[in-house]
């Protein structure tokens, strides 16, 4: 390793330490011992929001956000939900017990006194927060989740305890027992090989082909239809980027429902989230260790300054994002009106809980092969971007075709690696509403329990990542490919591609110990 590389590593490491030891402005705790009261900050705070977003490339403006008045005028939804079990694996008498329940609060703020109280509430929110517009008691959906053959046929994911990932029972405000789609736990619960669950990890649940889930999600579509939005308008409002020349998402304006479903088909571990695109999808991130990350999303769309920013992000993606950026709007004032919000205390508890998540015990030992891999990691300069102990320098890297603005007041706070380009596919970073023009340097911690890597989840293993064949157009991605795509190149990140087979084995062995 050269002296200059060592200097870079030391400086980056010091920056990471400063970032980690800075006091969180939103963590209004009097004690970390769990014995004193914690107060939730105001989540939808205009001052905090004003410096939270990263500008969108091609528009040179940050996304709009609802005013405090608009947000807090929305009615609160705070309903407790319950697991949906694979038929025959539920606790004895569970179904009859559910039918006897009344609407109950998910979170009771007056009972949140200590850190322990808040973390337990956060766990309940993580597991139980659902999507209110999807609640339904349509007999077809209820019958589906009583049919073990149908659930098996569609490959829905079931935990060791028999819970079906992605759906929840809820006693709605009208007293009716309904089924709905889960929020956090649907995408951030990983079922391990032994059937145990890992909360907060990159999810691997399969529900894209489920008839029952389709019926649940159709309930949200009915609400938007009542607002005057056709399916074509809904899809374009989710993904459209009219400032991009030849916007590929414009196809949704005329596409049939069947064709749109095929294009939007995801694989476990990926999700074409609102403001993204099914054509340039995103992998589901690992939330374990997120407290050590400076930016949220693969493209660094938002700062992560503390648990309140996690709470803000949860509010944004569950209810408070209308997609508007600069002069571009996708909904009328009536269509964008918020129909619900969650309690600040519930979202802050969620943020605290996610910050508390720890990785499971790593079965990969730091043996002689891994030690050799560590030496290769250091020799090749990997630590410049993936700096120990976090194995990220927490910086942004601009993509090809994007020149970061100089000395702009909106971007002055961004931590960008100067003059660095690694040739990564730029579509997500330039052609979506998540398109900041950057990708963040990801952390390598926890790679052993994840499957999909790279921002789109196209890479299914570390061995694939270091395979030079992925640079060729005839490469068959092991992860996400895209609708109708059989082969495509996965450019960028050339580091490690020229290592010998033995060196690659050693490097992979080391990375799996992190």
Protein Blocks (a to p, Z undefined) as FASTA:
>chain_A
ZZklmmmmmmmmmmmmmmmmpccfklccfbfnopaccddddfblfklmmmmpccdehklp
acddddfklmmmpccddddcdddddehiacehklmmmmmpccddfbdfklmmblmlmmmm
mmmmmmmoccfklgccbfklmmmmmmmklmmmnopacdfkopaehiacdddfkopacddd
dfklmmmcccdfkopacehiacfbdfklgmklmmmmmmmmmmmmmnopafklmmmmmmgc
fkbghifklmmmmpcfklmmmmmpccehiacdehiafklccddddfehklmpfbgcjklp
accfbjklmmmmmmmmmmmcghiahjbcfbdfklmpcfbdcdfklmmmmmmmmmmpccdd
dfbdcdfklmmmmmmmmmnommmmmccfklpghiacddehiacdehiaklmmpccdehia
ehiafklmmmccklnopacdddfehklmmmbecjklpagbfklmmpmklmpmkbccfbdn
bghiabdcdeejjehjlpcfklmmmmmmmmmmZZ
